[in-house]
Amino acid sequence: MTIVALDLEGVLVPEIWISFAEKTGLDELKRTTRDEPDYRKLMKYRIDILKREGLKLKDIQDVISTMDPLDGAKEFLDKLREETQVVILSDTFVEFAKPLMKKLSWPTIFSNSLVVSDDGEILDIRMRQEEGKMNAIKAFSSMGFKTFAAGDSYNDLKMIRLADNGCLFRAPKNILEENGDLKIFEEYDDFFSYIKGCLV
């Protein structure tokens, strides 16, 4: 029995906050988990900017509704799901993910949620579980699954290293330099072949 855990943003879909930053012209919001290891610190930074600019949840959702999966991502995911169970482990939010999950044919996703005021202001985050990605891998292993994990950011490293096998996908230079022992893939065909080989 095998299960593959994938990060979402940067692996299957574009970075939501970068897309939103480009739409609004707020370059400050281009900072992601590729740059900041502390997710709560990153989200407080983002929420403070949203408040300063008077931006609400709907403003972000409107941008997400225009986004599509990365080229080849849906085909890769469909092919992988024919081979094994796949779950997306993401630090994004249920309030963000739905339009993108529809475009990926509704894969299983474990994510977090937002605390939102009645008028749509994002007030805080509600983490499903601290270290949720790593703890999901622990749980899958305890159920007898052979695990594989992949991602591109600081918040993916613990799950990748805990899984039976794992790799980076399209990770930035700083992540690669700090984790030179991990395999890295840039194209979905190579990524799929490596995963399939690890599941044997």
Order of alpha helices (4+ residues) and beta strands (2+ residues): beta-alpha-alpha-alpha-alpha-beta-alpha-beta-beta-alpha-beta-alpha-beta-alpha-beta-alpha
